[in-house]
């Protein structure tokens, strides 16, 4: 049996390597290099990694700066400009308005929690409809039969959204009270208690 350093077998060392974080390097020529496969890849390949749940990070080849978010935003931009966009112009405008606003952090948390909850809802729905071939007619029949199930799933989602909104409002109220204490008598802030 061949052993790797520190007494590990070659197989266990390889398994450990594949479960590790995958590092992609971005070069000045805008090319992405996958250090795991020792080859250049495209944004489509990175998108596939996201869809497959593969953990990765993108680093600038010269500075080692983390560019992961930038690459993910680039993939979203390509998806939004081709095919059917997920965000309306109005919703993008609303998101932009939150940048630099006092509620930016709260809005980020709110969106993240809702997207996660919606993903969980989608997974549960996919599990329950596994193995079914859908046509528009079958989909209508399925939804009619699943009405109570869907109401329960969506009800949970709506309740969680209400809870998140309440938390956000409470945080905003607390921030306004703190601001009112710092700036007593300033218009727009509650008076100091």
Legacy VTK file of the C-alpha trace (Angstrom):
# vtk DataFile Version 3.0
C-alpha trace
ASCII
DATASET POLYDATA
POINTS 193 float
0.000 0.000 0.000
1.325 3.427 -0.954
1.187 6.001 1.816
1.193 9.751 1.610
2.857 12.108 4.054
1.850 11.912 7.716
0.896 8.250 7.351
-2.153 8.799 5.129
-2.910 6.493 2.246
-2.952 7.972 -1.247
-6.713 7.329 -1.407
-7.444 9.169 1.850
-5.219 12.075 0.806
-7.083 12.315 -2.520
-10.497 12.147 -0.793
-9.420 14.895 1.599
-8.254 17.043 -1.316
-11.559 16.705 -3.190
-13.574 17.700 -0.121
-11.418 20.805 0.407
-12.274 24.275 -0.780
-11.660 24.571 -4.506
-9.484 27.563 -5.449
-9.916 29.377 -8.746
-7.393 31.976 -9.849
-8.391 34.958 -11.958
-5.698 36.302 -14.231
-5.425 39.840 -15.673
-6.518 38.514 -19.074
-9.890 37.755 -17.356
-9.336 33.994 -17.563
-10.187 31.706 -14.652
-7.824 28.886 -13.720
-9.049 25.945 -11.645
-6.152 24.807 -9.441
-7.995 21.561 -8.697
-8.139 20.401 -12.321
-5.130 22.435 -13.522
-7.142 23.895 -16.398
-8.810 27.091 -17.508
-12.568 27.287 -16.971
-15.428 29.557 -17.991
-18.166 31.323 -16.051
-20.481 28.527 -17.186
-18.207 26.066 -15.377
-18.309 28.211 -12.235
-22.115 28.358 -12.497
-22.172 24.554 -12.670
-20.020 24.423 -9.517
-22.583 26.638 -7.752
-25.476 24.471 -8.939
-23.617 21.336 -7.803
-23.004 22.846 -4.349
-19.203 22.757 -4.771
-17.389 24.992 -2.269
-14.941 27.328 -4.002
-13.345 30.715 -3.868
-11.936 32.929 -6.592
-8.634 34.682 -5.925
-6.773 37.277 -7.951
-3.682 35.505 -9.300
-1.356 38.436 -8.459
-2.757 39.928 -5.250
-4.668 36.932 -3.823
-7.630 39.283 -3.253
-10.929 37.415 -2.823
-12.981 37.936 -6.010
-15.670 35.337 -5.343
-18.532 37.835 -4.930
-17.468 39.660 -8.087
-17.576 36.441 -10.123
-20.954 35.451 -8.648
-22.346 38.884 -9.515
-20.985 38.464 -13.044
-22.885 35.168 -13.360
-26.072 36.842 -12.093
-25.591 39.667 -14.621
-25.269 37.151 -17.469
-28.396 35.328 -16.278
-30.325 38.602 -15.987
-29.350 39.845 -19.463
-30.067 36.555 -21.223
-33.278 34.605 -20.976
-35.898 35.514 -18.410
-34.679 37.937 -15.719
-35.502 37.273 -12.080
-35.377 40.918 -10.980
-37.625 43.636 -12.359
-36.207 47.102 -12.998
-38.217 48.349 -10.036
-36.816 45.728 -7.644
-33.237 46.485 -8.789
-33.862 50.187 -8.185
-35.156 49.414 -4.686
-32.086 47.302 -3.897
-29.756 50.067 -5.135
-31.535 52.589 -2.888
-30.577 50.543 0.175
-26.825 50.916 -0.482
-25.391 53.498 1.879
-28.687 53.629 3.778
-28.781 52.914 7.506
-30.881 49.831 6.807
-28.417 48.282 4.312
-27.274 45.544 6.715
-30.800 44.714 7.810
-31.959 44.515 4.184
-29.080 42.173 3.326
-30.013 39.847 6.199
-33.684 40.019 5.237
-32.997 39.086 1.611
-30.579 36.313 2.587
-33.046 34.718 5.009
-35.913 34.911 2.531
-33.888 33.417 -0.310
-32.745 30.609 1.990
-36.313 29.945 3.150
-37.574 29.961 -0.426
-34.814 27.489 -1.406
-35.854 25.170 1.429
-39.474 25.449 0.293
-38.450 24.572 -3.256
-36.444 21.548 -2.028
-39.401 20.234 -0.036
-41.675 20.676 -3.024
-39.197 18.858 -5.293
-38.974 15.953 -2.808
-42.747 15.613 -2.674
-43.151 15.709 -6.457
-40.232 13.403 -7.246
-40.691 11.082 -10.198
-43.647 12.915 -11.712
-43.583 14.013 -15.346
-45.352 17.340 -15.613
-47.482 18.718 -18.403
-49.592 21.855 -17.914
-52.667 19.688 -17.333
-50.904 17.398 -14.864
-49.438 20.438 -13.112
-52.950 21.894 -12.661
-54.239 18.579 -11.305
-51.224 18.229 -9.039
-51.618 21.733 -7.647
-55.328 21.172 -7.077
-54.601 17.979 -5.151
-51.737 19.603 -3.270
-53.655 22.652 -2.199
-53.501 21.879 1.543
-49.818 20.952 1.304
-48.993 24.130 -0.609
-50.988 26.217 1.822
-48.973 24.744 4.694
-45.650 25.301 2.931
-46.493 28.804 1.765
-48.120 29.600 5.095
-44.858 28.785 6.839
-42.977 30.934 4.371
-45.391 33.839 4.813
-45.202 33.536 8.606
-41.412 33.513 8.514
-41.433 36.549 6.212
-43.756 38.360 8.631
-41.454 37.447 11.498
-38.402 38.730 9.614
-40.209 41.958 8.768
-41.190 42.414 12.423
-37.580 41.860 13.474
-36.424 44.381 10.879
-38.969 46.954 12.092
-37.906 46.380 15.710
-34.234 46.848 14.788
-35.102 50.029 12.909
-37.076 51.341 15.892
-34.133 50.619 18.226
-31.726 52.381 15.846
-34.014 55.412 15.666
-34.246 55.547 19.465
-30.450 55.405 19.737
-30.147 58.139 17.121
-32.744 60.226 18.994
-30.662 59.947 22.162
-27.564 61.115 20.273
-29.347 63.973 18.502
-32.093 65.207 20.878
-34.557 67.597 19.302
-33.465 66.828 15.741
-36.402 66.561 13.327
-37.263 62.994 12.309
-35.956 61.365 15.483
-38.079 60.377 18.457
-37.611 62.559 21.537
-35.298 61.325 24.291
-37.217 59.328 26.907
LINES 1 194
193 0 1 2 3 4 5 6 7 8 9 10 11 12 13 14 15 16 17 18 19 20 21 22 23 24 25 26 27 28 29 30 31 32 33 34 35 36 37 38 39 40 41 42 43 44 45 46 47 48 49 50 51 52 53 54 55 56 57 58 59 60 61 62 63 64 65 66 67 68 69 70 71 72 73 74 75 76 77 78 79 80 81 82 83 84 85 86 87 88 89 90 91 92 93 94 95 96 97 98 99 100 101 102 103 104 105 106 107 108 109 110 111 112 113 114 115 116 117 118 119 120 121 122 123 124 125 126 127 128 129 130 131 132 133 134 135 136 137 138 139 140 141 142 143 144 145 146 147 148 149 150 151 152 153 154 155 156 157 158 159 160 161 162 163 164 165 166 167 168 169 170 171 172 173 174 175 176 177 178 179 180 181 182 183 184 185 186 187 188 189 190 191 192
